[in-house]
Structure formats: structure tokens, C-alpha cells
Amino acid sequence: MQKNSKRTRRTFIKSAGVIGTAALAGCSGGSDSSTEDGSGGESSDGESSDGATTGTGSETMADEIVFYNAGSLEFDPGTEDNINRFEEETGISVEVNEVPWSNLKTSLTTIWRNQDSTVDAFNGPTWWLADFVSSDWLEPIGLGNDHMSKFPDSLNDLVQFDGQTYMAPEFGKWGSYLYDQQYLNDQGFDAPPDTWDEVLSQGEQLSQGEKSGFAFTWAGKSVFSFKQFLYQAGGQLFNDSYEPVFVEEGKEVLEFFNGLRERGITPDGMSSLGEGGIGDNFIAGQYATVESWTPLGARAIDEWDENRIGSAKPPKGPESRATFQDTNGISVSAFSERKDAAKEFARFMTTRESCKNNMLVEGNPCVVPDVYDDEEIQNEYPSWLLEDMRFNLENAQSETYLAQPQVDDYLNEQLTPALLGNKDPEAALNDAYDNIERLYQDIGLI
């Protein structure tokens, strides 16, 4: 159901561009490129790799490009290392503009509304694509099936619209379920909680003194966390017709969250805890179990005794163990005057070797499943961690939807008071539903 609905909406997204969705993307408040393995520059449906062009483009390969990176390369060593490899192997220099994550979408929107060719390529999340593609701001990359087939179907569904690929998956940062094996053994548990019910029932015993039984990333990611647990509950945000459908399963999610808070299983101040805070506190021994982004597993191996850190598949909700598909990829601007070089950059940065290198250098999970069987990766990470990372990749879920900033704002403004116990969960979800439905009615989607 999830997969079919996204295919329906990918077709609908293109027609939605006719009704003026360009105004939506970024209202956040504030030579032909070759393909990997010799695909001959053809897309998966046999079309030319050039794709449709909006900007002027270039018939020859440029010797430099401008790349907008989401944040500082200091904290993106895998991307930095692959950029160096790209420059060495192709002779194309890359000027990197390090844009803070919180400002990147707004910066790109401002540039593209003016049809400016300042930026050639950027990396960002898949959930921006619907708005960018509907506004005709991205260039089809033209990567063939030999390149794209190495990624899971669920990920390909997110980056392809109307048979064209608009983003090449670079690396993932979906959640992993980690636990303090030594502490759980001391409390008499041979294994971590395996279901939502066990997280609640065992969590009270695991919450002792300064130790909390369970924590997850919240600050700045309340919507992402909600969506992950929504998929575990068997729900999704929208149906095939772009109508909101998250209320019923959403009530199960908020009931679970409120159970964690009311029983004292989650720590005080959860609403202010982002990736860094969660990771630091887990390493400091303040949490028994944690749902956090996967580089934390590699960090714990480095800083703890390997026998202390444990990894498991996400606790099963009413329907599944899905994790949220938080994947960054490389896209090419439709207004670039160096499209061929930018497409080659997108291809190179997302080859199997580059994806593997990113994982070796930084610890980000690879978006290519068979890399987890690679000998170098097997030698770098314990097999039990790789097994769970691959499971999360192959079972991750997500959705593309228009007016993403507004939709997420409407969700966040209702989820936060509900998660804090300051608003009735059903009332919060119904208010979010009404606001999102009205938004989509106003812009003519429903």
C-alpha cells in the first residue's frame, strides 16, 4: 500500500506543478554524464541520460562546479573524502559552500526563484524533492538502471518521479536501536525490549536513579520520530489522493509516547535533546536503551568496551519494525550552466565504492545493501551491528509530499504539546489534520 501510494503521488506531483506549487518549495518560515558499470548514459526506461533541461546547460564537461553541502565538512568527513577522490580521479575541482542545515533549503529556494546558476549541485534529504521537482528546479540526473538498481526499491521510489531520477542516494542516517548490554545484564535481562509493550514494561525497571530506560532524538526532529513510530503502527501521513490519514494510528503512537513519559522511562528535558545530546548522554551511561542515528553505534564501539554495546532491530510496533528513511542524496540544479560535470559528480559520489568509503570514513550507514557483506566493512564493524544496519536500510519507510515545510510545521506545533502532556493527543492530531487538509485544499491538491 505504501509503495503504490507513493507511485501514484509521484505522477500527481508533476501535474501539481501546473497549479503553481513553485510558491511552496521553501516557504519554511525563515559531454553526457556516464553511468556506473557502463550503462551507456541511458536512464532506466531507455531515455537519454540528458533528461529535460531548464537552464542553459553546457555541451562540454566543465573543469569546476559549485557544491552546496548541508553543514560543515568538519562534521561530514565521508563526504569530504569522497570529494577529494572525485577531484583526483576526474580533474574537476569542487568549490564547497558549507551552508548550515537549517538554512540550506531557504538558500536554495532564493537562488532558484531567481533562476540563478550559482549552485550546480547540493546534498540534502529526500523529503525536499517533491517541492523542488514540482517547481522545475532540479535536473533529471539520467543515471541508468545499472547505477540505481543497487539501491533498495523503497529508496528508488523516493528519488524518482515520472521515470526520471532527481537525486542520487549518498548515505543514510536512519535510527538504530542501541543498548547498554552490561547494564541490562545487571538488571537481569538477557536481551533488550523487543516490542513497544516490552519497552514500557521493562523500561520502568531499567529506569533506576540517574539512568533512563529509553531515549530518542526529539529536538528538531519531532516530526521524523513521529513518522517512524507511525509506520511501525501501520500508518502513513497521506493516502493516494493526498488526503491526511494519520489520526487513528497516530493516536497509538502518542499513547505509546505518553506511556514512556508518564512512567518515567524517558528522561526529563527530552524535548531539547537532539542527535548530539542523545549520543553524548548515552555514551556517558545515562540511558539503558536509545533510538538514535547510526553513527552512534560506531562511536560507542570506539569509546566503550565492545562487549558493553549492544544493537537490536527496532522494537516492533503494532505492525512493523520500520525505521524512518532519513537519506541524503546529491541533486543537480536545473539552472546550472555546468550540468554535465554536476551529473558526473552526483554519479561518482554515489557509486558503490563511494558509498562504502563514506561508511568506512564516517560510520554513516551505507545505502547499498550488498556493501554490508564487503570484507573491508566486515573487518571494520562487528557482524551483529551490520546485520541491524542492513535490516534498517531494507525496511526503512518514508513518503514524499508537497508543501513539506508547512505540513511538518503543522504537525510539530501539535505534536510537541501532546508529547509534553500539555494537550490531549486526539485533539492535537485532529487539529493537525484540519490544518493540513485546509492547506492542501487551498493549494488545490484535494
ABEGO torsion letter per residue (X at the ends): XAAAAAAAAAAAAAAAAAAGAAAABGBAEXXBBBBBGGAGGBBAAGBBAAEBBABAEBABBBABBBBBBBEBAAABAAAAAAAAAAAAAAGBBBBBBBBBAAAAAAAAAAAAAAGBAABABBBBBAAAAAAAAAAGABBBAGBBAAAAAABBAAAAAAABBGGBBABBBABBABBBBBBBAAAAAAAGBABBBABAAAAAAAAAAABBEABBABBBBABGAAAAAAAAAAAAAGBBABBAAGBBAAAAAAAAAAAAAAAAAAAGABBBGAAABBAAAAAAAAAAGABABBBBBAAAAAAAAAABBAAABBBBBBBBBAABABBBBBBBBBBBBAABAAAAAAAAAAAAAABAAAAAAAAAAAGBBBABAAAAABAAAAAABBAAAAAAAAAAAAABBBBBBBGAAAAAAAAAAAAAAAAAGABBAAAAAAAAAAAAAAAAAAAGAX
